[in-house]
Each structure stands twice: as structure tokens, then as C-alpha cells.
């Protein structure tokens, strides 16, 4: 949630309002290196976690994530 808050704060207010009114996500991308530093974890561990979420345990791409 902290990362989402930081990314949201980077957006101009006008853009935040527009996205909110259109029910679009405020955050579309996250820099894994920044997340790793904030969580005091290695980039590799976060990358592996991200890939397992996106691709699933059997290597099948998950839609709707």
C-alpha cells in the first residue's frame, strides 16, 4: 500500500481525478528495484515472486492478474 501511495502522489491531481472517475487503476507499473529497497529484500526474490504470480506454478500465463 505504501508503494501505491507513493506512485499516486507522483501523479498530478487532475490525472488522479480523471482515473478515479473512469474507474481506472492509479498505478499500472511498479519498479521492482524500488520495492526491494523499501521492503529490504533482494531484487531476485521479488522478481521470482512476481513471475510466480503472473505465470502460476505450472508456467501458464494467468489472465486477469
TORKOL-4160 file (C-alpha; in steps of 0.2 Angstrom, whole numbers, padded with zeros to 4 digits, m for minus):
65
<pt num="1" X="0000" Y="0000" Z="0000"/>
<pt num="2" X="0015" Y="0012" Z="0003"/>
<pt num="3" X="0021" Y="0009" Z="m0014"/>
<pt num="4" X="0004" Y="0013" Z="m0022"/>
<pt num="5" X="0003" Y="0029" Z="m0011"/>
<pt num="6" X="0020" Y="0034" Z="m0017"/>
<pt num="7" X="0015" Y="0031" Z="m0035"/>
<pt num="8" X="m0002" Y="0040" Z="m0033"/>
<pt num="9" X="0007" Y="0055" Z="m0025"/>
<pt num="10" X="0018" Y="0057" Z="m0041"/>
<pt num="11" X="0003" Y="0059" Z="m0052"/>
<pt num="12" X="m0004" Y="0077" Z="m0055"/>
<pt num="13" X="m0021" Y="0079" Z="m0046"/>
<pt num="14" X="m0030" Y="0082" Z="m0062"/>
<pt num="15" X="m0024" Y="0065" Z="m0068"/>
<pt num="16" X="m0029" Y="0056" Z="m0052"/>
<pt num="17" X="m0047" Y="0063" Z="m0053"/>
<pt num="18" X="m0048" Y="0058" Z="m0071"/>
<pt num="19" X="m0043" Y="0040" Z="m0067"/>
<pt num="20" X="m0054" Y="0039" Z="m0052"/>
<pt num="21" X="m0069" Y="0044" Z="m0062"/>
<pt num="22" X="m0066" Y="0032" Z="m0076"/>
<pt num="23" X="m0063" Y="0018" Z="m0063"/>
<pt num="24" X="m0045" Y="0015" Z="m0069"/>
<pt num="25" X="m0031" Y="0010" Z="m0058"/>
<pt num="26" X="m0020" Y="0024" Z="m0052"/>
<pt num="27" X="m0004" Y="0013" Z="m0053"/>
<pt num="28" X="m0001" Y="0002" Z="m0068"/>
<pt num="29" X="0018" Y="m0002" Z="m0066"/>
<pt num="30" X="0029" Y="m0004" Z="m0051"/>
<pt num="31" X="0048" Y="m0003" Z="m0051"/>
<pt num="32" X="0054" Y="m0020" Z="m0043"/>
<pt num="33" X="0071" Y="m0012" Z="m0038"/>
<pt num="34" X="0062" Y="0002" Z="m0028"/>
<pt num="35" X="0050" Y="m0011" Z="m0020"/>
<pt num="36" X="0065" Y="m0022" Z="m0015"/>
<pt num="37" X="0074" Y="m0007" Z="m0007"/>
<pt num="38" X="0058" Y="m0002" Z="0003"/>
<pt num="39" X="0055" Y="m0020" Z="0009"/>
<pt num="40" X="0073" Y="m0023" Z="0012"/>
<pt num="41" X="0073" Y="m0038" Z="0001"/>
<pt num="42" X="0083" Y="m0043" Z="m0014"/>
<pt num="43" X="0078" Y="m0039" Z="m0032"/>
<pt num="44" X="0079" Y="m0058" Z="m0036"/>
<pt num="45" X="0067" Y="m0064" Z="m0023"/>
<pt num="46" X="0054" Y="m0051" Z="m0028"/>
<pt num="47" X="0056" Y="m0055" Z="m0047"/>
<pt num="48" X="0054" Y="m0073" Z="m0043"/>
<pt num="49" X="0038" Y="m0069" Z="m0033"/>
<pt num="50" X="0031" Y="m0058" Z="m0047"/>
<pt num="51" X="0034" Y="m0071" Z="m0060"/>
<pt num="52" X="0026" Y="m0085" Z="m0050"/>
<pt num="53" X="0010" Y="m0073" Z="m0048"/>
<pt num="54" X="0010" Y="m0069" Z="m0066"/>
<pt num="55" X="0014" Y="m0086" Z="m0073"/>
<pt num="56" X="0007" Y="m0098" Z="m0060"/>
<pt num="57" X="0016" Y="m0113" Z="m0053"/>
<pt num="58" X="0014" Y="m0123" Z="m0070"/>
<pt num="59" X="0021" Y="m0109" Z="m0081"/>
<pt num="60" X="0004" Y="m0104" Z="m0088"/>
<pt num="61" X="0001" Y="m0086" Z="m0090"/>
<pt num="62" X="m0013" Y="m0080" Z="m0079"/>
<pt num="63" X="m0026" Y="m0068" Z="m0086"/>
<pt num="64" X="m0034" Y="m0055" Z="m0075"/>
<pt num="65" X="m0020" Y="m0053" Z="m0063"/>
